[in-house]
Amino acid sequence: MAVNGNFGLKGTREGFHLDQVLMERMLITGIRVGQRRHFEDMLELMALHKALPVLDAGHFKLTELPVVCRHLQT
């Protein structure tokens, strides 16, 4: 995390990418079953910094996350 509060996370081994597009606009990609804990940690970090992901070609935004979480439940 940068001093100015901006952050980016790329976790190919964890099964997801969180790429900073613009300040407070994020893309979430590649969420897979089995990565729920990493996903929850990522959401907490995003909420802490009021990051707002955007919807773009298969990416998810916060209003769609309940559907994503339901899919991830095992």
C-alpha positions as CSV (number, residue, x, y, z in Angstrom):
1,M,0.0,0.0,0.0
2,A,1.3,3.4,-0.9
3,V,1.6,6.3,1.6
4,N,-1.2,8.2,-0.2
5,G,-3.6,5.3,0.5
6,N,-3.7,4.0,-3.1
7,F,-3.2,0.3,-3.4
8,G,-3.1,-2.5,-5.9
9,L,-3.0,-6.3,-5.5
10,K,-2.2,-8.9,-8.0
11,G,-2.5,-12.4,-6.7
12,T,-2.2,-14.9,-9.5
13,R,-1.3,-17.7,-7.0
14,E,-4.3,-16.7,-4.9
15,G,-6.6,-16.8,-7.9
16,F,-7.6,-13.1,-8.3
17,H,-6.4,-9.8,-9.5
18,L,-7.2,-6.3,-8.1
19,D,-5.9,-3.7,-10.5
20,Q,-6.0,0.0,-9.8
21,V,-7.7,1.7,-12.7
22,L,-8.3,5.2,-11.2
23,M,-8.3,6.3,-7.6
24,E,-11.2,4.6,-5.8
25,R,-12.0,2.5,-8.9
26,M,-11.0,-1.1,-9.0
27,L,-11.4,-4.2,-11.2
28,I,-11.7,-7.6,-9.6
29,T,-11.0,-10.5,-12.0
30,G,-10.5,-14.3,-11.8
31,I,-12.2,-15.1,-8.6
32,R,-12.3,-18.9,-8.2
33,V,-13.8,-21.4,-5.7
34,G,-11.3,-22.1,-2.9
35,Q,-10.1,-18.5,-2.7
36,R,-12.8,-17.3,-0.3
37,R,-10.5,-16.2,2.5
38,H,-8.3,-14.2,0.2
39,F,-11.4,-12.7,-1.4
40,E,-12.8,-11.7,2.1
41,D,-9.5,-10.1,3.0
42,M,-9.5,-8.2,-0.2
43,L,-13.0,-6.9,0.4
44,E,-12.1,-5.8,3.9
45,L,-9.1,-3.9,2.5
46,M,-11.3,-2.3,-0.2
47,A,-14.0,-1.3,2.3
48,L,-11.3,0.2,4.6
49,H,-10.1,2.4,1.8
50,K,-13.6,3.0,0.3
51,A,-12.4,1.5,-3.0
52,L,-15.2,1.2,-5.6
53,P,-14.7,-1.5,-8.3
54,V,-16.3,-0.9,-11.7
55,L,-18.1,-3.4,-13.9
56,D,-16.3,-4.1,-17.2
57,A,-16.5,-7.3,-19.4
58,G,-16.7,-10.0,-16.8
59,H,-15.5,-8.0,-13.8
60,F,-17.6,-7.5,-10.7
61,K,-18.7,-4.4,-8.8
62,L,-19.7,-4.2,-5.2
63,T,-23.4,-4.5,-5.9
64,E,-22.8,-7.9,-7.5
65,L,-20.6,-9.3,-4.7
66,P,-23.4,-11.2,-2.9
67,V,-23.8,-13.3,-6.1
68,V,-20.1,-13.9,-6.3
69,C,-19.9,-14.9,-2.6
70,R,-22.8,-17.3,-3.1
71,H,-20.9,-18.9,-5.9
72,L,-17.7,-19.2,-3.8
73,Q,-19.5,-20.9,-0.8
74,T,-18.5,-24.6,-0.5
